[in-house]
Structures are given as structure tokens and as C-alpha cells.
Amino acid sequence: MGRAKEAGAEALTAVVDEAAASARAVSQHADTVPAPVGAADESTARGKSGTPSSPRGRAHHNHHHHRLPEPARFALAVVLSFVISSLGRSFVDHCSDNEVGSITREGNSRAELAVLAAWRLFGLALGWFADYDSYDLAALALLAHGPATYLISVFYGIRALTAGAYLGVDVLSAFLPFLLLRRLSGAHAAAPGIPNRDIVADRGIQVLTSLHATLVYSTTLFLASRYLLPSTLVLHFQGIPTILPAAEAPFLGFGCPTTQLLSLLLGLAARTLIFTPLVATPRTLEDQKMNEFDPVHATLQQTVAWNLWGFTTRTKVSLTRTAVAMFFTAVGTYLDTTLVIRGVEPYGVAVYASVWVVGALVTGLTLRYVGSI
């Protein structure tokens, strides 16, 4: 039986290597194919006007030519993600002697396994068709799986190294396929021609905005630990070994390296997902129309639309990405906890997840304010 597992692992590893080599060949071919005639002129014209149709910037505005069609590349990304996740989790289980198995449920039904697979597929599809890049997917993976990692490490006694390894597998399985099969966005690559490139590329601003988001998460978690989490963990998490880390939570996680490190990672993820694309978004014609809106002569439909969604393009980008961060935090935390950990109740998980959702909300709103200064 052991030899069969080793042979299966070797076969899966060979599949990953072959798929990665094919993806790199596709990316190299895309880089060597010349752009269509007139594409450079069009890109330059849009750069001068300041209104490109995508925040990816002038260098990333043209359509990329790939040997494989987009559906095939997306399918390859899905396969790579599932294979990396399966191999990575098996490797962590083997190296940790299945440490997490001591707190997990005995088994999941086919329906529950299908839900977990569908959730992963949904995240990849959203990232692909919403034009997210590898950094965006890594950020979403951190936001979705970070809260469950914190729970099992701090309250269930799983070693931080083991819990962090599982989190690393989740992040890698989302990051690597997109890194191989899709170029970075103009914002994350700090490409020439994108708006506010000096802000995007400035290391000091990157550090300060990441620390700002980290402080929001640390404060939210500290307040929740003092006033909400202890009773929730006692009443709705049966068999939880301890609640002392919540009842005796130090201010902003000082003295608890796990809390500080995870807050830093989530703050970095929120800044990557929300702030960078926000400041790199150019002004559009819609912004000009919003400034010229006249409520006196507008129709009822136009007035309602302006009141509900009459924001600038940058604000829309920040609100949309904040909503995505909140959604992935809520669903990811709920599924990782209710379908994995033994003895938890749905209501308790919902309360626990809401703490991290509030953290994502406040972080997104405050980053929008910082980006408007």
C-alpha cells in the first residue's frame, strides 16, 4: 500500500512538472509574438488621454497572444491548483504525522467534499474571469484560510508550523497556477504608464499601508477576543482545549507571535488586493459624467442610479474588492471550520467568521480613505 502511494505521488509530481513546463512555454511564446500593427500607437494614445479601459496599464492593455486558448489555460490552472493542493496536504500530513487529524471530523460525505471542491473552483473562476492576477489570488487565499489557521493553532493546540504549512499550501495552490498562466497586472508589476506609479512602487508607502491594515486587524481581533470570542468558543465549540488566548488576549497581540504574524499577513493581503489596484485605477469618462450630473434635469431612474452607485471608478474598485474580500473571508472560514473541525456549531462559526469579516470591511474602507488623500 505504501509503495502504491509513493508511485501515485511520483506520477502526480510528474504531471505537475509537465504542466508547469508547458505553461512556461506558453508564457514565453506570448512574450515573443509581436503586437498587431497600430497597437503601440493605440496604447500610447490611451496613455496620453489617461483613460485606458483597464487598470492593468499601457503595457498590459493589448490582448496577449497565446498558443492555448483561454478556456484551455483556465482548465490547466484548475488542474494545477487541485494537484498542488492534494500533493501539498498529503506531504504536510506525512511530515506532521497527521497532527491535524486529532481535531478533524471522522469523514466528510460526498456532498460536503463536492461543496469544498466547488468552492475552490469558484474562487479560481472568479479570479480568472474577473481579471485577477497571481498576487490577487494569493491574497484571497490568505483571507479565506487565515482565520481557520489561527483557530486551530491558537485554540486547538496545533503547532504553528503545521498550521502555517497548511496555509502555505492553500496560498501556493492559488498563486502558482496564475503566476505560470497569466501575467501580473500593471498595478502589481508597477508597469510604466499606470496612474500613480510612483505611489505603487514606493517601498515606504507599501510598508506603511501594510502596517495600517495590520493594525486594523489586530485591533479588531483584540476587541473581539475581550468581549465576544470567549463566550462563543465555550458555548459553540465543543471540546475546544482552551479559550485562554481569547480571555487573556494581550493588547494588539503583543506577546503572541502567532496573532501578530497572522495579522501582518492578512494586512498585507488586504493591501495587495484593495489598495494597489485602487491607486492604479485611472480616471474614466464615467467619472466626468458623474461630475456633470444635474439632479434638476435628471430622470428618476438616473437619480436613483446616481444615489446608489454614483461613485468614482476608484471608489467602485475599492468597494468591489472589499466586498470580495469579505465574501471570501466569510465563506472560506465557515467551510474550513464546519466541515473540518470536530464539534463546532454553525452559529458559533458564523460569529467567529464575522470578526474577520468586520476586519476586512474596516480595512477596505480605511484603505480607500488613505488612497483618496
Helices and strands as residue ranges (DSSP letters): H 2-32, H 39-49, G 58-60, H 70-95, G 99-102, H 110-129, H 134-154, H 160-181, H 186-189, H 197-201, H 203-227, H 229-236, H 244-247, G 251-253, H 257-270, I 271-275, H 276-279, H 285-291, H 300-309, H 313-338, H 346-372
